[in-house]
C-alpha cells in the first residue's frame, strides 16, 4: 500500500510529507536487502506540502529515501530574510499496514537567511518500516548586535572558536555567544557558550566547541557567523 496524507501545523512553520516503499517490497519482509535495493526513490509534488506562518519561511526542498534505503535525505532551506531558530525536524515512521510505529527527531538551533541544511535520518532497523512522513517547525532567531565582539582564533581540527565579547554596561550581564560554520550556503557546525555573571565594563574571553550538524560534510571551515544574546 502507499500512504498519501498531509499533516499540517502552524507553530512557526509546519510541513509534512509521506513516502513509502513499493507494495512488492513491503510484502517481502523476510528479505530486507531485497526490499532496500528495489525501493522506489521517486516522490511526486503531491507527496509533501509546506505551510508557513508570518514568523519564518522554511522549505523542505528534498525528503526522499536514500539510494540504498538506509535513511531519509533532507534538504531544509531558510527562504526568509530573517535568521531561523529552534528548527525541529521530526520523521514519523509507518509500517506496511499504515500504522505509526515511532519517530526520529533532529534539531538545529540556528539557520541564517538564504542558507540550507542537509541531514540524513537513519531508517530504523525494523523490517516493518516502509513509509515515513515529515514534520518541520521553526521560529525567528532574535539576537543582539553587540558593541564589540572579536574572534581570536578558529581551530578547524579541534572544532573550537576562541573570542572576546565586551560587556559595556554598568551592571553584571548574562551573555550567550552562538556560532555557526558554513561551507558556502550550507551549514555544517554549530555551537554556543554562555556566562551568567560577566562583570560590568569587562571583556569576556569565551571558547565555543562546535558540533557537526551536516550529514555530508564534517570538516569545519573558517566561514563563521557569530550571534549574541544578552540579558541583565
PyMOL commands that set and color helices and strands:
alter all, ss='L'
color gray80, all
select helices_A, chain A and resi 23-26+32-37+45-47
alter helices_A, ss='H'
color red, helices_A
select strands_A, chain A and resi 13-20+48-52+58-65+71-78+84-94+100-111+116-122+131-140+149-155+160-167+173-183+186-198+202-209+211-212+224-231
alter strands_A, ss='S'
color yellow, strands_A
deselect
rebuild
show_as cartoon
